[in-house]
């Protein structure tokens, strides 16, 4: 299969849309579009998380947990597995340790 798209979806995100046997549960284009959205959102949240850290001074872990809780609401537009991926990616971008996230193992959508 020839694919001209230059976007590389990392295995960590592919896992969000893979079944137990490693097969995608959505189309490749759909997964790619969701990845782009989630990656962009993680990038946009960097400044917000840094501001919270410097203004409110809670711990890094607490900020990440709060952002995760917000992303897990129906209004966020992302599923719970996507929210977990976004916060894990945000932690990577910030070079912060990622805490255990409530319901991270749940597979419900939104």
ABEGO torsion letter per residue (X at the ends): XBBABABBBBAAAAAAABBAAGBBABBAAAAAAAAAAAAAAAAAAAAAAAAAAAAAGBBAAAAAAAAAAAAABAAAGBBAAAAAAAAAAAAAAAGBBBBBBBGAABABBX
